Amino acid sequence: MYENRLLGFAYVTPFIIGLLVFTAFPFLASLGLSFTEYNLIRPPVWVGLENYKYMFLYDDLFWKSLGGTFSYVFLTVPLKLAFALYIAHILNYKLKGINLFRTGYYVPSILGGSVAIAVLWRYMFADYGIINLFLGLVGIDPVNWFGEPGWALFTITLLRLWQ
């Protein structure tokens, strides 16, 4: 019984070390630095809640970014849920060629976080990318997919739905 406990601890130790080193320590360090005035030339100077006071009262960029974050979340979460339920419903049908569709649907989950997919999406939505090329063929002016806030939100939401 005691050996099984030690074996269990041995199995979870790498995870716990990784969690502490790559998650807990950076979180606590950045939380501590948020109470300081810090630049790379001088050591941190404790300012307490002044940074938060400034952020909430005077920083318009904070409120704009918070609004963008909420827009992204309230757009992607319901769409991902609805899309996932719809696809799950379709994947349960006994249709001819459903295995090919299942494979095509599953591929993005394998490749979704890779650098190659990010480069592909950047190429597709670049100023002279494939999407703008097709839009030009039908007489529509190119769109700055990543430079315009509304289009950037649309593009990133589409990427998240595809993943």
C-alpha positions in Angstrom: 0.0 0.0 0.0 2.8 2.4 0.9 4.7 1.6 -2.3 1.6 2.5 -4.4 1.4 5.9 -2.7 5.0 6.6 -3.5 4.6 5.5 -7.0 1.5 7.8 -7.4 3.6 10.7 -6.0 6.4 9.8 -8.4 3.9 10.0 -11.4 2.4 13.4 -10.4 5.7 15.0 -9.3 6.7 16.2 -12.9 3.2 17.7 -13.3 3.3 19.5 -10.0 6.9 20.8 -10.7 5.8 22.1 -14.1 2.6 23.7 -12.6 4.7 25.5 -10.0 7.5 26.6 -12.3 5.4 27.6 -15.4 2.1 28.7 -13.8 2.2 29.5 -10.1 5.6 31.3 -10.0 4.9 33.6 -13.0 1.4 34.4 -11.7 2.7 35.3 -8.2 5.7 37.2 -9.6 3.5 39.3 -11.9 1.0 39.9 -9.1 3.8 41.2 -6.9 5.1 43.4 -9.7 1.7 44.9 -10.3 2.1 46.7 -6.9 5.4 48.3 -8.0 6.7 50.9 -10.4 9.1 48.9 -12.5 11.3 49.3 -15.5 14.4 47.5 -16.6 16.8 50.2 -15.5 15.9 50.7 -11.8 14.8 48.1 -9.3 11.1 47.9 -8.5 9.6 50.6 -6.2 6.6 49.7 -4.1 3.6 51.9 -5.0 0.8 49.7 -3.5 -2.6 50.1 -5.2 -1.6 53.2 -7.3 -1.3 51.2 -10.5 -4.8 49.8 -10.0 -6.2 53.2 -9.1 -4.7 54.7 -12.3 -5.9 51.7 -14.4 -9.5 52.0 -13.2 -9.8 55.8 -13.1 -7.7 57.1 -15.9 -6.7 54.5 -18.4 -9.1 54.4 -21.3 -7.1 51.6 -23.0 -7.9 49.3 -20.1 -11.6 49.8 -20.5 -11.3 49.4 -24.3 -9.4 46.2 -24.0 -11.8 44.9 -21.4 -14.7 45.6 -23.8 -12.8 43.8 -26.6 -12.2 40.8 -24.3 -15.9 40.6 -23.3 -16.9 40.9 -26.9 -14.6 38.1 -27.9 -15.8 35.9 -25.0 -19.5 36.6 -25.5 -19.1 35.9 -29.3 -16.9 32.8 -29.3 -18.3 30.8 -26.3 -21.9 30.6 -27.5 -20.9 30.1 -31.2 -18.4 27.3 -30.2 -21.0 25.6 -28.1 -23.7 25.8 -30.8 -21.3 24.7 -33.5 -20.0 21.8 -31.4 -23.5 20.6 -30.7 -24.5 20.9 -34.3 -21.4 18.9 -35.5 -21.9 16.3 -32.8 -25.5 15.9 -34.0 -24.3 15.5 -37.6 -21.5 13.0 -36.7 -24.0 10.7 -35.1 -25.9 10.1 -38.4 -25.2 7.0 -40.4 -24.5 8.6 -43.7 -22.5 7.6 -46.7 -19.0 9.3 -46.4 -19.5 10.3 -42.8 -16.1 8.9 -41.9 -14.4 11.3 -44.3 -16.4 14.1 -42.8 -15.3 13.0 -39.3 -11.7 12.9 -40.3 -12.0 16.4 -41.9 -13.6 17.7 -38.8 -11.0 16.1 -36.4 -7.9 17.4 -38.3 -8.1 21.0 -36.9 -8.1 19.7 -33.3 -4.7 17.9 -34.1 -3.2 20.9 -36.0 -5.0 23.7 -34.3 -2.3 25.1 -32.1 0.6 24.6 -34.4 2.8 27.3 -35.9 2.0 26.0 -39.4 -1.7 26.7 -38.9 -0.9 30.2 -37.6 1.2 30.9 -40.6 -1.5 29.5 -42.9 -4.1 31.7 -41.4 -1.9 34.8 -41.5 -1.2 34.0 -45.2 -4.9 33.6 -45.9 -6.0 36.8 -44.3 -3.0 39.0 -45.2 -3.4 42.2 -47.2 -2.6 40.3 -50.4 -3.7 36.9 -49.1 -6.0 34.3 -50.6 -9.2 35.7 -49.1 -8.5 39.2 -50.4 -7.6 37.8 -53.7 -11.0 36.1 -54.0 -12.7 39.2 -52.9 -10.9 41.2 -55.6 -12.1 38.7 -58.2 -15.7 39.6 -57.4 -15.0 43.3 -57.3 -14.8 43.8 -53.5 -12.0 46.0 -52.1 -9.4 44.2 -49.9 -10.1 44.1 -46.2 -7.5 44.7 -43.5 -8.5 41.6 -41.5 -6.1 42.1 -38.6 -5.8 45.9 -38.6 -9.4 46.9 -38.3 -10.8 46.1 -34.8 -14.2 44.7 -36.0 -12.6 42.6 -38.7 -9.9 41.4 -36.4 -12.5 40.2 -33.9 -14.3 38.4 -36.7 -11.1 36.8 -38.0 -10.0 35.6 -34.6 -13.5 34.3 -33.8 -13.5 32.4 -37.1 -10.2 30.9 -36.2 -11.4 29.8 -32.8 -14.5 28.2 -34.3 -12.4 26.4 -36.8 -10.2 25.0 -34.1 
